[in-house]
Amino acid sequence: MGESPDGQAEEEAAWVRRTPPRGHFAKILQLIAQSGLGEPAKDACGRVLGLLQQMADDQASLTTQYFEQSASVQRWLVMLPVEFSDLLTQRRPEALVILAGFGLVVHNTRGYWDYGNSGRDLVESIDRYLGPY
């Protein structure tokens, strides 16, 4: 992302709080730790899950407005590590499950006109692709 005169890089860096995954996200992280992924890929998945946890926490905040939730969804998309993007390109189940977690977070923002049912549609599409296993 580079420096910008309006301080956007500093704002983006301040947004990332290195939030440890909890609940469902922690369970996904535990399963990924037991998977056959290499360490760089596991680390990227952990960072992505931390960002999802942070987004979920921000959404749970009573002071967070729809437009702020929308901004966090967009931030997540541009802050994905390259290693994670590679896993998505390979359609690795681990990455697709994490992407489904993103779908849940997007679904929580469905009241914002820009997202509507896209979160639910993403989760259902991944569910069909992965199947019952």
N, C-alpha and C positions, 0 to 999 in steps of 0.2 A: 504494500500500500504506500509507501513513500510519504514524505512530509508535504503538508499543504499549509498555505498561509493562514487558513481559518482554524487550524488546530484539529482537523479531522483525525489525523493519525493519533494524536494524544487522546482524543475522545474514544476512539476504538480501543486503544490499549487500556484505558481506564475501565471500559465496559467489561473486559475479561477479568473475572475475579478468581479464576482457578477454583471453581466450585467443585467439591468432590461429589460424584454421583451418589444418590440415595434411592431407596425403594426399588422400583422397576429398573431404573437406569443402573443401579449398583448390581442387580442380578444379571443384567446383560453384560456388564463389565466382568463379572465373575466368570460367566460362560466364555467370554472372549479370552480371558486369561488361560482357560483350559483348552483353547482351540489350537490348531496347528499353525496359526498365523505367526509370522516372524515378529521379533521385538519392535521394529519400527512401525509395523502395521498395528500391533497391539497398543503401542503408545499413542498413535494417531487416533485410534478408536476411543481410548481413554480421554483424550483431549476433547473429542467431539461429544462424548457423553457428558463431560463436565459442562460444556456449553449448553447442551440440552437441559441439564439440571438447572443451570442458571436461568435459562429462558422460562422454565416451569416455575421457578421461584419468583421471577419478575412478574409472571402472569398472575401468580397467587397474591401478589401485593395489591391491596385495595386501592393504592394510589396510581397504579399503572392504567393508563388510558388505552383505548384501542389503537390509536396511532402510534403509541410507544411500543405496544406489543407487535404491531406490524413492522416497526423498525428493527426489533430484535430478531424477527423471522428473517428479514433481509440480511442482517448482519451475519447470522449463522451461515447463510448460503455463501457469502464471500470470504468467510474466515475458515472454511474447511481446509485442513491440511492436504497437500497434494497426495500424500500416501493414502488418505481416506478416499479421495476422488478416484484414485487408481483401483481401489477395492470395489467401488461402485461400478466402474467401467467393466471390471471382471465379473460383476454380478455375484460377488461373494455373499453368501447368506448372512454372515456376520454384519457386513455393511448394510445389507438390505433391512435387517432387523433394526439397526440403528436409524436408518432412514424412516422406518415405520414409526419409531419413537418421535422423530421430527414431525411426522404426519399427525401424531396425537397432539403435539404442541400447536401445530397449525390449526387443527380442529378446534382447539380452545380459543382461537382467534376468529372463528367462523362468523362472528357478528360484524367483523370488518368487511366492507363490501368487496375488497380486493381478493379475499380468500374463499369466502363462501364454503362450499362443500369439498374443497380441494384436499384438505387434510384427511377426511374420511375416504375419499376416492383413492388417495395415495396408499393408505393402510390396506384397503380392500384389494387393490391391485397387487401389492406385495404379498398379501395373504394368498391370493390365487396363484401367484408365481411360485412361492415357496411350498405351498401345499401343507398338508397336516404335519409333516415332519418338522 
